[in-house]
Amino acid sequence: MERVTSHTGQRRRQTALGLRSHERRCSTYEPWYRSTRLIVIYLILIAPVGAVMMWVYRPRWRLAVKVLLTLWAVLVLVVAFYR
């Protein structure tokens, strides 16, 4: 490891890749609103919002899964409006 002086005059450590460990972790950081866990919670609690988030933020989910979950969201809306 070598020490590098930043433009502010502070010394910082760099790894062989040129990034500190927390910078490497942050480079793959996913915003909280795009997390799969939150989308599933919204699909359960607020189905229409979860369906929109699923289509916008999870393009890699299988099409069949997204269609089934969207139908679930529509069913929840229909039942909620006709109660």
Distance bins in CASP14 RR format, pairs under 12 A and 6 or more apart:
PFRMAT RR
TARGET T0000
AUTHOR 0000-0000-0000
RMODE 2
METHOD distances of the structure
MODEL  1
1 11 0 0 0 0 0 1 0 0 0 0 0
1 12 0 0 0 0 0 1 0 0 0 0 0
1 13 1 0 1 0 0 0 0 0 0 0 0
1 14 1 0 0 1 0 0 0 0 0 0 0
1 15 1 0 0 1 0 0 0 0 0 0 0
1 16 1 0 0 1 0 0 0 0 0 0 0
1 17 0 0 0 0 0 1 0 0 0 0 0
1 18 0 0 0 0 1 0 0 0 0 0 0
1 19 0 0 0 0 0 1 0 0 0 0 0
1 20 0 0 0 0 0 1 0 0 0 0 0
1 21 0 0 0 0 0 1 0 0 0 0 0
2 11 0 0 0 0 0 1 0 0 0 0 0
2 12 0 0 0 0 0 1 0 0 0 0 0
2 13 0 0 0 0 1 0 0 0 0 0 0
2 14 1 0 0 1 0 0 0 0 0 0 0
2 15 0 0 0 0 1 0 0 0 0 0 0
2 16 0 0 0 0 1 0 0 0 0 0 0
2 18 0 0 0 0 1 0 0 0 0 0 0
3 9 0 0 0 0 0 1 0 0 0 0 0
3 10 0 0 0 0 0 1 0 0 0 0 0
3 11 1 0 1 0 0 0 0 0 0 0 0
3 12 1 0 0 1 0 0 0 0 0 0 0
3 13 1 0 0 1 0 0 0 0 0 0 0
3 14 1 0 0 1 0 0 0 0 0 0 0
3 20 0 0 0 0 0 1 0 0 0 0 0
4 10 0 0 0 0 1 0 0 0 0 0 0
4 11 1 0 0 1 0 0 0 0 0 0 0
4 12 1 0 0 1 0 0 0 0 0 0 0
4 13 1 0 0 1 0 0 0 0 0 0 0
4 14 1 0 1 0 0 0 0 0 0 0 0
4 15 0 0 0 0 0 1 0 0 0 0 0
4 18 0 0 0 0 1 0 0 0 0 0 0
4 19 0 0 0 0 0 1 0 0 0 0 0
4 20 0 0 0 0 0 1 0 0 0 0 0
5 11 1 0 1 0 0 0 0 0 0 0 0
5 12 1 0 0 1 0 0 0 0 0 0 0
5 13 0 0 0 0 0 1 0 0 0 0 0
5 14 0 0 0 0 0 1 0 0 0 0 0
6 12 1 0 1 0 0 0 0 0 0 0 0
6 13 0 0 0 0 0 1 0 0 0 0 0
6 14 0 0 0 0 0 1 0 0 0 0 0
6 20 0 0 0 0 0 1 0 0 0 0 0
12 18 0 0 0 0 0 1 0 0 0 0 0
12 19 0 0 0 0 0 1 0 0 0 0 0
12 20 1 0 0 1 0 0 0 0 0 0 0
12 21 0 0 0 0 0 1 0 0 0 0 0
12 22 0 0 0 0 0 1 0 0 0 0 0
12 23 0 0 0 0 0 1 0 0 0 0 0
13 19 0 0 0 0 0 1 0 0 0 0 0
13 20 1 0 0 1 0 0 0 0 0 0 0
13 21 0 0 0 0 1 0 0 0 0 0 0
13 22 0 0 0 0 0 1 0 0 0 0 0
13 23 0 0 0 0 0 1 0 0 0 0 0
14 20 1 0 0 1 0 0 0 0 0 0 0
14 21 0 0 0 0 0 1 0 0 0 0 0
14 23 0 0 0 0 1 0 0 0 0 0 0
14 24 0 0 0 0 0 1 0 0 0 0 0
15 21 1 0 0 1 0 0 0 0 0 0 0
15 22 0 0 0 0 0 1 0 0 0 0 0
15 23 0 0 0 0 1 0 0 0 0 0 0
15 24 1 0 0 1 0 0 0 0 0 0 0
16 24 0 0 0 0 0 1 0 0 0 0 0
17 23 0 0 0 0 1 0 0 0 0 0 0
17 24 1 0 0 1 0 0 0 0 0 0 0
17 27 0 0 0 0 0 1 0 0 0 0 0
18 24 0 0 0 0 1 0 0 0 0 0 0
18 27 0 0 0 0 0 1 0 0 0 0 0
19 25 0 0 0 0 1 0 0 0 0 0 0
19 26 0 0 0 0 1 0 0 0 0 0 0
19 27 1 0 0 1 0 0 0 0 0 0 0
19 28 0 0 0 0 0 1 0 0 0 0 0
20 26 0 0 0 0 1 0 0 0 0 0 0
20 27 0 0 0 0 0 1 0 0 0 0 0
21 27 0 0 0 0 0 1 0 0 0 0 0
22 28 0 0 0 0 0 1 0 0 0 0 0
22 29 0 0 0 0 0 1 0 0 0 0 0
23 29 0 0 0 0 0 1 0 0 0 0 0
29 35 0 0 0 0 0 1 0 0 0 0 0
30 36 0 0 0 0 1 0 0 0 0 0 0
30 37 0 0 0 0 0 1 0 0 0 0 0
30 38 0 0 0 0 0 1 0 0 0 0 0
30 39 0 0 0 0 0 1 0 0 0 0 0
30 57 0 0 0 0 1 0 0 0 0 0 0
30 58 0 0 0 0 0 1 0 0 0 0 0
31 38 0 0 0 0 1 0 0 0 0 0 0
31 39 0 0 0 0 0 1 0 0 0 0 0
31 53 0 0 0 0 0 1 0 0 0 0 0
31 57 0 0 0 0 1 0 0 0 0 0 0
32 38 1 0 0 1 0 0 0 0 0 0 0
32 39 0 0 0 0 0 1 0 0 0 0 0
32 41 0 0 0 0 0 1 0 0 0 0 0
32 53 0 0 0 0 0 1 0 0 0 0 0
32 57 0 0 0 0 0 1 0 0 0 0 0
33 39 0 0 0 0 1 0 0 0 0 0 0
33 41 0 0 0 0 0 1 0 0 0 0 0
33 42 0 0 0 0 1 0 0 0 0 0 0
33 49 0 0 0 0 0 1 0 0 0 0 0
33 50 0 0 0 0 0 1 0 0 0 0 0
33 52 0 0 0 0 0 1 0 0 0 0 0
33 53 1 0 0 1 0 0 0 0 0 0 0
33 56 0 0 0 0 1 0 0 0 0 0 0
33 57 1 0 0 1 0 0 0 0 0 0 0
33 58 0 0 0 0 0 1 0 0 0 0 0
34 42 0 0 0 0 0 1 0 0 0 0 0
34 50 0 0 0 0 0 1 0 0 0 0 0
34 53 0 0 0 0 1 0 0 0 0 0 0
34 54 0 0 0 0 0 1 0 0 0 0 0
34 56 0 0 0 0 1 0 0 0 0 0 0
34 57 1 0 1 0 0 0 0 0 0 0 0
34 58 0 0 0 0 1 0 0 0 0 0 0
34 59 0 0 0 0 0 1 0 0 0 0 0
34 60 0 0 0 0 0 1 0 0 0 0 0
35 41 0 0 0 0 1 0 0 0 0 0 0
35 42 0 0 0 0 0 1 0 0 0 0 0
35 53 0 0 0 0 1 0 0 0 0 0 0
35 54 0 0 0 0 0 1 0 0 0 0 0
35 57 0 0 0 0 1 0 0 0 0 0 0
35 58 0 0 0 0 1 0 0 0 0 0 0
36 42 0 0 0 0 0 1 0 0 0 0 0
36 43 0 0 0 0 0 1 0 0 0 0 0
36 50 0 0 0 0 0 1 0 0 0 0 0
36 53 0 0 0 0 0 1 0 0 0 0 0
36 54 0 0 0 0 1 0 0 0 0 0 0
36 57 0 0 0 0 1 0 0 0 0 0 0
36 58 1 0 0 1 0 0 0 0 0 0 0
36 60 0 0 0 0 0 1 0 0 0 0 0
36 61 0 0 0 0 1 0 0 0 0 0 0
36 65 0 0 0 0 0 1 0 0 0 0 0
37 43 0 0 0 0 0 1 0 0 0 0 0
37 44 0 0 0 0 0 1 0 0 0 0 0
37 53 0 0 0 0 0 1 0 0 0 0 0
37 58 0 0 0 0 0 1 0 0 0 0 0
38 44 0 0 0 0 0 1 0 0 0 0 0
38 45 0 0 0 0 0 1 0 0 0 0 0
38 46 0 0 0 0 0 1 0 0 0 0 0
38 49 0 0 0 0 0 1 0 0 0 0 0
38 50 0 0 0 0 1 0 0 0 0 0 0
38 53 1 0 0 1 0 0 0 0 0 0 0
38 54 0 0 0 0 0 1 0 0 0 0 0
38 57 0 0 0 0 1 0 0 0 0 0 0
38 58 0 0 0 0 0 1 0 0 0 0 0
39 45 0 0 0 0 0 1 0 0 0 0 0
39 46 0 0 0 0 0 1 0 0 0 0 0
39 47 0 0 0 0 0 1 0 0 0 0 0
39 49 0 0 0 0 1 0 0 0 0 0 0
39 50 1 0 1 0 0 0 0 0 0 0 0
39 51 0 0 0 0 1 0 0 0 0 0 0
39 52 0 0 0 0 1 0 0 0 0 0 0
39 53 1 0 1 0 0 0 0 0 0 0 0
39 54 1 0 1 0 0 0 0 0 0 0 0
39 55 0 0 0 0 0 1 0 0 0 0 0
39 56 0 0 0 0 1 0 0 0 0 0 0
39 57 1 0 0 1 0 0 0 0 0 0 0
39 58 1 0 0 1 0 0 0 0 0 0 0
39 61 0 0 0 0 1 0 0 0 0 0 0
39 65 0 0 0 0 0 1 0 0 0 0 0
39 66 0 0 0 0 0 1 0 0 0 0 0
39 69 0 0 0 0 1 0 0 0 0 0 0
39 73 0 0 0 0 0 1 0 0 0 0 0
40 46 0 0 0 0 0 1 0 0 0 0 0
40 47 0 0 0 0 0 1 0 0 0 0 0
40 50 0 0 0 0 1 0 0 0 0 0 0
40 51 0 0 0 0 0 1 0 0 0 0 0
40 53 0 0 0 0 1 0 0 0 0 0 0
40 54 0 0 0 0 1 0 0 0 0 0 0
40 57 0 0 0 0 0 1 0 0 0 0 0
40 58 0 0 0 0 0 1 0 0 0 0 0
40 61 0 0 0 0 0 1 0 0 0 0 0
40 65 0 0 0 0 0 1 0 0 0 0 0
40 69 0 0 0 0 1 0 0 0 0 0 0
40 72 0 0 0 0 0 1 0 0 0 0 0
41 47 0 0 0 0 0 1 0 0 0 0 0
41 49 0 0 0 0 0 1 0 0 0 0 0
41 50 0 0 0 0 1 0 0 0 0 0 0
41 53 0 0 0 0 0 1 0 0 0 0 0
41 54 0 0 0 0 0 1 0 0 0 0 0
42 48 0 0 0 0 1 0 0 0 0 0 0
42 49 1 0 1 0 0 0 0 0 0 0 0
42 50 1 1 0 0 0 0 0 0 0 0 0
42 51 0 0 0 0 1 0 0 0 0 0 0
42 52 0 0 0 0 1 0 0 0 0 0 0
42 53 1 0 1 0 0 0 0 0 0 0 0
42 54 0 0 0 0 1 0 0 0 0 0 0
42 56 0 0 0 0 0 1 0 0 0 0 0
42 57 0 0 0 0 0 1 0 0 0 0 0
42 58 0 0 0 0 0 1 0 0 0 0 0
42 69 0 0 0 0 0 1 0 0 0 0 0
42 72 0 0 0 0 0 1 0 0 0 0 0
42 73 0 0 0 0 1 0 0 0 0 0 0
42 76 0 0 0 0 0 1 0 0 0 0 0
43 49 0 0 0 0 1 0 0 0 0 0 0
43 50 1 0 1 0 0 0 0 0 0 0 0
43 51 1 0 0 1 0 0 0 0 0 0 0
43 52 0 0 0 0 0 1 0 0 0 0 0
43 53 0 0 0 0 1 0 0 0 0 0 0
43 54 1 0 0 1 0 0 0 0 0 0 0
43 55 0 0 0 0 0 1 0 0 0 0 0
43 58 0 0 0 0 0 1 0 0 0 0 0
43 61 0 0 0 0 0 1 0 0 0 0 0
43 65 0 0 0 0 0 1 0 0 0 0 0
43 66 0 0 0 0 0 1 0 0 0 0 0
43 68 0 0 0 0 0 1 0 0 0 0 0
43 69 1 0 1 0 0 0 0 0 0 0 0
43 70 0 0 0 0 1 0 0 0 0 0 0
43 71 0 0 0 0 0 1 0 0 0 0 0
43 72 1 0 0 1 0 0 0 0 0 0 0
43 73 1 0 0 1 0 0 0 0 0 0 0
43 76 0 0 0 0 1 0 0 0 0 0 0
44 50 0 0 0 0 1 0 0 0 0 0 0
44 51 0 0 0 0 0 1 0 0 0 0 0
44 54 0 0 0 0 0 1 0 0 0 0 0
44 69 0 0 0 0 0 1 0 0 0 0 0
44 72 0 0 0 0 1 0 0 0 0 0 0
44 73 0 0 0 0 0 1 0 0 0 0 0
44 76 0 0 0 0 1 0 0 0 0 0 0
45 53 0 0 0 0 0 1 0 0 0 0 0
45 73 0 0 0 0 0 1 0 0 0 0 0
45 76 0 0 0 0 1 0 0 0 0 0 0
46 52 0 0 0 0 1 0 0 0 0 0 0
46 53 0 0 0 0 1 0 0 0 0 0 0
46 54 0 0 0 0 0 1 0 0 0 0 0
46 73 0 0 0 0 1 0 0 0 0 0 0
46 76 0 0 0 0 1 0 0 0 0 0 0
46 77 0 0 0 0 0 1 0 0 0 0 0
46 80 0 0 0 0 0 1 0 0 0 0 0
47 53 0 0 0 0 0 1 0 0 0 0 0
47 54 0 0 0 0 0 1 0 0 0 0 0
47 69 0 0 0 0 1 0 0 0 0 0 0
47 70 0 0 0 0 1 0 0 0 0 0 0
47 71 0 0 0 0 0 1 0 0 0 0 0
47 72 1 0 0 1 0 0 0 0 0 0 0
47 73 1 1 0 0 0 0 0 0 0 0 0
47 74 0 0 0 0 1 0 0 0 0 0 0
47 75 0 0 0 0 1 0 0 0 0 0 0
47 76 1 0 1 0 0 0 0 0 0 0 0
47 77 1 0 0 1 0 0 0 0 0 0 0
47 78 0 0 0 0 0 1 0 0 0 0 0
47 79 0 0 0 0 0 1 0 0 0 0 0
47 80 0 0 0 0 1 0 0 0 0 0 0
48 54 0 0 0 0 0 1 0 0 0 0 0
48 55 0 0 0 0 0 1 0 0 0 0 0
48 69 0 0 0 0 0 1 0 0 0 0 0
48 70 0 0 0 0 1 0 0 0 0 0 0
48 72 0 0 0 0 0 1 0 0 0 0 0
48 73 1 0 1 0 0 0 0 0 0 0 0
48 74 0 0 0 0 1 0 0 0 0 0 0
48 75 0 0 0 0 0 1 0 0 0 0 0
48 76 1 0 0 1 0 0 0 0 0 0 0
48 77 1 0 1 0 0 0 0 0 0 0 0
48 78 0 0 0 0 0 1 0 0 0 0 0
48 80 0 0 0 0 1 0 0 0 0 0 0
48 81 0 0 0 0 0 1 0 0 0 0 0
49 55 0 0 0 0 0 1 0 0 0 0 0
49 56 0 0 0 0 0 1 0 0 0 0 0
49 57 0 0 0 0 0 1 0 0 0 0 0
49 73 0 0 0 0 1 0 0 0 0 0 0
49 76 0 0 0 0 0 1 0 0 0 0 0
49 77 0 0 0 0 0 1 0 0 0 0 0
50 56 0 0 0 0 1 0 0 0 0 0 0
50 57 0 0 0 0 1 0 0 0 0 0 0
50 58 0 0 0 0 1 0 0 0 0 0 0
50 61 0 0 0 0 0 1 0 0 0 0 0
50 66 0 0 0 0 0 1 0 0 0 0 0
50 69 0 0 0 0 1 0 0 0 0 0 0
50 70 0 0 0 0 1 0 0 0 0 0 0
50 72 0 0 0 0 1 0 0 0 0 0 0
50 73 1 0 0 1 0 0 0 0 0 0 0
50 76 0 0 0 0 0 1 0 0 0 0 0
50 77 0 0 0 0 0 1 0 0 0 0 0
51 57 0 0 0 0 0 1 0 0 0 0 0
51 58 0 0 0 0 0 1 0 0 0 0 0
51 61 0 0 0 0 0 1 0 0 0 0 0
51 65 0 0 0 0 0 1 0 0 0 0 0
51 66 0 0 0 0 1 0 0 0 0 0 0
51 67 0 0 0 0 0 1 0 0 0 0 0
51 68 0 0 0 0 0 1 0 0 0 0 0
51 69 1 0 0 1 0 0 0 0 0 0 0
51 70 1 0 1 0 0 0 0 0 0 0 0
51 71 0 0 0 0 1 0 0 0 0 0 0
51 72 1 0 0 1 0 0 0 0 0 0 0
51 73 1 1 0 0 0 0 0 0 0 0 0
51 74 0 0 0 0 1 0 0 0 0 0 0
51 75 0 0 0 0 0 1 0 0 0 0 0
51 76 0 0 0 0 1 0 0 0 0 0 0
51 77 0 0 0 0 1 0 0 0 0 0 0
52 58 0 0 0 0 0 1 0 0 0 0 0
52 66 0 0 0 0 0 1 0 0 0 0 0
52 69 0 0 0 0 0 1 0 0 0 0 0
52 70 0 0 0 0 1 0 0 0 0 0 0
52 73 0 0 0 0 1 0 0 0 0 0 0
53 59 0 0 0 0 0 1 0 0 0 0 0
53 61 0 0 0 0 0 1 0 0 0 0 0
53 66 0 0 0 0 0 1 0 0 0 0 0
53 69 0 0 0 0 0 1 0 0 0 0 0
53 70 0 0 0 0 0 1 0 0 0 0 0
53 73 0 0 0 0 0 1 0 0 0 0 0
54 60 0 0 0 0 0 1 0 0 0 0 0
54 61 1 0 0 1 0 0 0 0 0 0 0
54 62 0 0 0 0 0 1 0 0 0 0 0
54 63 0 0 0 0 0 1 0 0 0 0 0
54 65 0 0 0 0 1 0 0 0 0 0 0
54 66 1 0 1 0 0 0 0 0 0 0 0
54 67 0 0 0 0 0 1 0 0 0 0 0
54 68 0 0 0 0 0 1 0 0 0 0 0
54 69 1 0 0 1 0 0 0 0 0 0 0
54 70 1 0 0 1 0 0 0 0 0 0 0
54 72 0 0 0 0 0 1 0 0 0 0 0
54 73 0 0 0 0 1 0 0 0 0 0 0
55 61 0 0 0 0 1 0 0 0 0 0 0
55 63 0 0 0 0 0 1 0 0 0 0 0
55 65 0 0 0 0 0 1 0 0 0 0 0
55 66 1 0 0 1 0 0 0 0 0 0 0
55 67 0 0 0 0 0 1 0 0 0 0 0
55 69 0 0 0 0 1 0 0 0 0 0 0
55 70 1 0 0 1 0 0 0 0 0 0 0
55 73 0 0 0 0 0 1 0 0 0 0 0
56 66 0 0 0 0 0 1 0 0 0 0 0
57 66 0 0 0 0 0 1 0 0 0 0 0
58 65 0 0 0 0 1 0 0 0 0 0 0
58 66 1 0 0 1 0 0 0 0 0 0 0
58 69 0 0 0 0 1 0 0 0 0 0 0
58 70 0 0 0 0 0 1 0 0 0 0 0
59 66 0 0 0 0 1 0 0 0 0 0 0
60 66 0 0 0 0 0 1 0 0 0 0 0
61 67 0 0 0 0 0 1 0 0 0 0 0
61 68 0 0 0 0 0 1 0 0 0 0 0
61 69 0 0 0 0 1 0 0 0 0 0 0
61 70 0 0 0 0 0 1 0 0 0 0 0
62 68 0 0 0 0 1 0 0 0 0 0 0
62 69 0 0 0 0 0 1 0 0 0 0 0
63 69 0 0 0 0 0 1 0 0 0 0 0
63 70 0 0 0 0 0 1 0 0 0 0 0
64 70 0 0 0 0 0 1 0 0 0 0 0
64 71 0 0 0 0 0 1 0 0 0 0 0
65 71 0 0 0 0 0 1 0 0 0 0 0
65 72 0 0 0 0 0 1 0 0 0 0 0
66 72 0 0 0 0 0 1 0 0 0 0 0
66 73 0 0 0 0 0 1 0 0 0 0 0
67 73 0 0 0 0 0 1 0 0 0 0 0
67 74 0 0 0 0 0 1 0 0 0 0 0
68 74 0 0 0 0 0 1 0 0 0 0 0
68 75 0 0 0 0 0 1 0 0 0 0 0
69 75 0 0 0 0 0 1 0 0 0 0 0
69 76 0 0 0 0 0 1 0 0 0 0 0
70 76 0 0 0 0 0 1 0 0 0 0 0
70 77 0 0 0 0 0 1 0 0 0 0 0
71 77 0 0 0 0 0 1 0 0 0 0 0
71 78 0 0 0 0 0 1 0 0 0 0 0
72 78 0 0 0 0 0 1 0 0 0 0 0
72 79 0 0 0 0 0 1 0 0 0 0 0
73 79 0 0 0 0 0 1 0 0 0 0 0
73 80 0 0 0 0 0 1 0 0 0 0 0
74 80 0 0 0 0 0 1 0 0 0 0 0
74 81 0 0 0 0 0 1 0 0 0 0 0
75 81 0 0 0 0 0 1 0 0 0 0 0
75 82 0 0 0 0 0 1 0 0 0 0 0
76 82 0 0 0 0 0 1 0 0 0 0 0
76 83 0 0 0 0 0 1 0 0 0 0 0
77 83 0 0 0 0 0 1 0 0 0 0 0
END
